[in-house]
Amino acid sequence: MLEARTGMFFERVEMRVDSGGAGRFRGGVGLRRDIRFVTPGEFLSVIKKTRSRPWALDGGLEPDPNQVVVFPGTSREARVSTKRTRVQVGDRVTLLTAGGGGHGDPGGRDPEAVREDVAEGYVSPEAAREVYGVRDV
């Protein structure tokens, strides 16, 4: 949940490639949000599943957990979950949401669906080859 009581500028909002758990039925992808603060104030993060991965079913793979990184790329960089953080103009936060867990053996995914996943930016060519076994992407 994002509540804008402190001025924020979203520098980046995009899908995260390979963030959905692999499976015969791939989990949905997560998002990346890079935020730069334009006024001083507080950033309150309230997020669950930062330590444990979303569940997968029947041989599917679990994606990475949610992550909140405050002050990325600085000496103050830290991963947090539920926390109130004082911010100044120019400070940054990166939010990485988890994708959904996969369902079924990734090797059972239709190769054409994997190629479409690569074309849409959901799955990298490397994961298509290494995880799904689809070489011609």
Secondary structure as GFF3:
##gff-version 3
##sequence-region A 1 137
A	DSSP	beta_strand	8	15	.	.	.	ID=ss1
A	DSSP	beta_strand	31	37	.	.	.	ID=ss2
A	DSSP	beta_strand	41	45	.	.	.	ID=ss3
A	DSSP	beta_strand	67	70	.	.	.	ID=ss4
A	DSSP	beta_strand	78	80	.	.	.	ID=ss5
A	DSSP	beta_strand	83	87	.	.	.	ID=ss6
A	DSSP	beta_strand	92	96	.	.	.	ID=ss7
A	DSSP	three_ten_helix	106	108	.	.	.	ID=ss8
A	DSSP	alpha_helix	111	120	.	.	.	ID=ss9
A	DSSP	alpha_helix	125	130	.	.	.	ID=ss10
###
